């Protein structure tokens, strides 16, 4: 199924909480809904809001993947050079080169993650201005059949400003959160 993420900007956490409750009553599960705000303390005052984890506010996942790709290239290059140079035919064999290749792969992925900690999530960076103005962003990942529910709930919230669409969390991640209970329940 092709899910789609919808973004909305609002000034009121109270309204966002009602909006989220209405979406859930219409069949949208809590792991599909997230609230992003620079005022985490205020979000915590609204126990029904499902806030974005601080880990996901950074570009850690994307940067770690990029680091891993660099690491895979380094892995292959070390093994290729060792083989082409004939070093694997000596008494030491393959083991030190495999070890070096694994270390380079791990280091590259780790370094990519460290770089990602320093950057805001690429998908959420476009909301820097409204967030700095004290506004809040709600985003919801919807299945195509849930779009009707969103439209119905939006009719009772004219102050919600649509802010575009984007790529959602993977369907398997939402299903895992539903099953394991990785979210805060009220």
C-alpha positions in Angstrom: 0.0 0.0 0.0 1.2 3.5 -0.8 1.0 5.6 2.4 1.5 9.4 2.3 2.5 11.8 5.0 0.4 15.0 5.5 1.9 18.0 7.4 -0.1 20.6 9.2 1.0 23.7 11.2 -0.9 25.1 14.2 -0.5 27.6 17.0 -2.5 25.6 19.5 -1.4 22.3 21.2 -4.9 22.1 22.6 -6.3 22.0 19.1 -3.7 19.5 18.0 -4.7 17.2 20.8 -8.3 17.4 19.8 -7.4 16.8 16.2 -5.3 13.8 17.1 -8.1 12.3 19.2 -10.6 12.8 16.4 -8.2 11.1 13.9 -7.8 8.2 16.3 -11.6 7.9 16.7 -11.8 7.8 12.9 -9.4 4.8 12.7 -6.0 6.3 12.4 -3.6 4.7 14.9 -1.4 6.7 17.3 1.9 5.6 15.7 0.7 7.2 12.5 0.5 10.7 14.1 3.3 12.8 15.4 3.7 16.3 16.8 6.9 18.3 16.3 7.5 21.3 18.5 10.5 23.2 20.0 8.5 23.4 23.3 8.8 19.8 24.4 7.6 20.7 27.9 4.4 22.1 26.6 3.9 18.9 24.5 4.3 16.8 27.6 1.5 18.8 29.2 -0.8 17.3 26.6 -0.6 13.6 27.4 -2.5 12.5 24.3 -0.1 14.0 21.8 2.4 11.6 20.3 5.6 13.7 20.1 8.4 13.1 17.7 11.3 11.3 19.4 14.4 13.5 19.8 16.3 10.8 17.9 14.1 11.3 14.8 14.5 15.1 14.9 18.1 14.6 13.8 19.4 13.2 10.5 21.0 10.2 12.2 19.3 7.4 10.2 19.9 8.9 6.7 23.5 9.8 7.6 24.3 6.4 9.1 23.0 4.8 5.9 25.3 7.0 3.8 28.2 6.2 6.1 27.4 2.5 5.7 27.5 2.8 1.9 30.9 4.4 2.1 31.9 1.6 4.5 30.8 -1.0 2.1 32.9 0.6 -0.7 35.9 0.7 1.7 35.2 -3.0 2.6 35.2 -4.0 -1.0 38.3 -1.9 -1.8 40.4 -3.3 1.0 39.6 -6.9 0.0 40.1 -6.2 -3.7 43.5 -4.5 -3.2 44.6 -7.2 -0.8 43.7 -9.9 -3.4 45.1 -8.0 -6.4 48.4 -7.3 -4.6 48.7 -11.0 -3.7 48.9 -10.2 0.0 46.2 -12.9 0.7 48.5 -15.6 -0.6 51.1 -15.0 2.1 51.1 -16.8 5.5 48.7 -14.3 7.1 46.0 -15.1 4.5 42.7 -13.3 4.4 42.0 -12.7 8.1 43.8 -9.3 8.7 42.2 -7.9 5.6 38.8 -9.1 6.5 39.2 -7.6 9.9 40.4 -4.3 8.5 37.5 -4.2 6.1 34.9 -4.9 8.9 36.5 -2.1 11.0 36.3 0.4 8.1 32.7 -0.5 7.5 31.8 -0.1 11.2 33.7 3.1 11.5 32.2 4.6 8.4 28.6 3.9 9.6 29.4 5.2 13.1 31.0 8.4 11.7 27.9 8.9 9.4 25.7 8.7 12.5 27.8 11.3 14.3 27.6 13.6 11.4 23.8 13.1 11.4 23.5 14.1 15.0 24.7 17.5 14.1 22.0 18.0 11.3 18.3 18.4 11.6 16.2 15.7 9.9 16.1 16.6 6.2 12.3 15.9 6.0 11.6 18.2 9.0 14.1 21.0 8.2 11.5 22.9 6.1 9.6 23.6 9.3 12.4 25.5 11.0 10.7 28.9 10.5 7.3 28.1 12.0 8.9 26.1 14.8 11.2 29.1 15.7 8.0 31.2 15.8 6.6 29.0 18.5 4.2 27.1 16.2 3.8 23.3 16.1 3.8 20.8 13.3 1.5 17.7 13.2 2.2 15.1 10.6 0.2 12.0 9.9 1.0 9.0 7.8 -2.1 7.7 6.0 -3.2 4.7 4.0 -5.2 5.8 0.9 -8.5 4.7 2.5 -7.8 6.9 5.5 -7.6 10.1 3.5 -11.4 10.4 3.7 -11.2 10.4 7.5 -8.6 13.1 7.4 -10.7 15.3 5.2 -13.7 14.8 7.5 -11.7 15.8 10.6 -10.1 18.8 8.9 -13.6 20.3 8.3 -13.9 20.9 12.0 -10.4 22.5 12.3 -10.2 25.4 9.8 -7.3 26.9 11.7 -5.1 23.9 10.8 -2.8 25.0 8.0 -1.9 22.3 5.5 1.9 22.3 5.0 2.4 19.8 2.2 3.0 16.1 1.9 6.0 13.8 2.1 7.4 10.3 2.6 5.9 8.4 5.5 7.5 6.1 8.0 7.7 2.6 6.6 4.5 0.6 7.0 6.4 -2.1 8.9 7.6 0.4 11.5 4.1 1.6 12.2 2.9 -2.0 12.5 5.8 -2.8 14.9 5.0 0.2 17.1 1.3 -0.9 17.2 2.2 -4.4 18.2 5.1 -3.8 20.7 3.5 -0.7 22.3 6.6 1.5 21.7 4.3 4.6 22.1 2.9 6.3 25.1 -0.7 5.4 25.8 -3.1 7.4 27.8 
